[in-house]
Amino acid sequence: MAKEEKQGLGLYRLSFDKEAKEWVIYRDRSERASGRFATKAEAEKRLKELSKNQDAKTIVHKKDGKFQKKR
């Protein structure tokens, strides 16, 4: 496992914020969101760009918070 993955620096997570009613992209171990989106499709498009540019892995959650997929 790469050093970045061990520290959580090479991983983005997409989940739904129930209070704000929007999709949010977080980089693991980061306090601020990397992006907030009205639709999951918009969020997944941006997530793909971020992961490609940063050579990072991604985890996507369903609206209810359950795990959906990992890339």
C-alpha positions in Angstrom: 0.0 0.0 0.0 1.3 3.4 -0.9 2.3 5.9 1.7 -0.5 8.3 0.6 -3.1 5.6 1.0 -1.9 4.7 4.5 -2.3 8.4 5.5 -5.6 8.7 3.7 -4.3 11.4 1.3 -5.1 9.4 -1.8 -8.8 8.8 -1.2 -11.9 10.8 -2.1 -15.3 9.9 -0.7 -18.7 10.9 -2.1 -21.7 11.0 0.3 -25.0 12.7 0.8 -25.4 15.4 3.4 -28.9 15.0 4.8 -29.0 18.3 6.6 -27.9 20.4 3.6 -29.6 18.1 1.1 -26.6 17.9 -1.3 -23.9 15.5 -2.4 -20.5 16.2 -0.9 -17.0 15.2 -1.9 -14.5 14.8 0.9 -10.8 13.9 0.8 -10.1 11.6 3.7 -8.5 13.3 6.7 -9.6 16.7 5.4 -11.8 19.0 7.4 -13.3 20.8 4.4 -15.3 19.5 1.6 -13.7 19.4 -1.9 -17.1 20.1 -3.5 -20.8 20.3 -3.0 -23.4 19.4 -5.6 -27.2 19.4 -6.1 -27.1 16.1 -8.0 -25.2 12.9 -7.7 -24.4 12.9 -11.4 -22.6 16.3 -11.1 -20.7 15.1 -8.0 -19.6 11.9 -9.7 -18.3 13.8 -12.7 -16.2 16.1 -10.5 -15.1 13.1 -8.4 -13.8 11.4 -11.5 -11.8 14.6 -12.5 -10.3 14.9 -9.0 -9.3 11.3 -8.7 -7.7 11.4 -12.2 -5.8 14.6 -11.5 -4.6 13.5 -8.1 -4.2 9.8 -9.0 -6.5 9.0 -6.0 -8.9 6.2 -5.3 -12.6 6.9 -4.7 -15.4 5.6 -2.6 -19.1 6.3 -3.4 -21.9 6.0 -1.0 -25.6 5.7 -1.6 -28.0 8.4 -0.4 -28.8 6.3 2.7 -25.0 6.2 3.5 -24.4 2.6 2.6 -21.4 1.7 0.5 -22.0 1.6 -3.3 -18.7 1.3 -5.1 -14.9 1.8 -5.0 -12.6 2.7 -7.8 
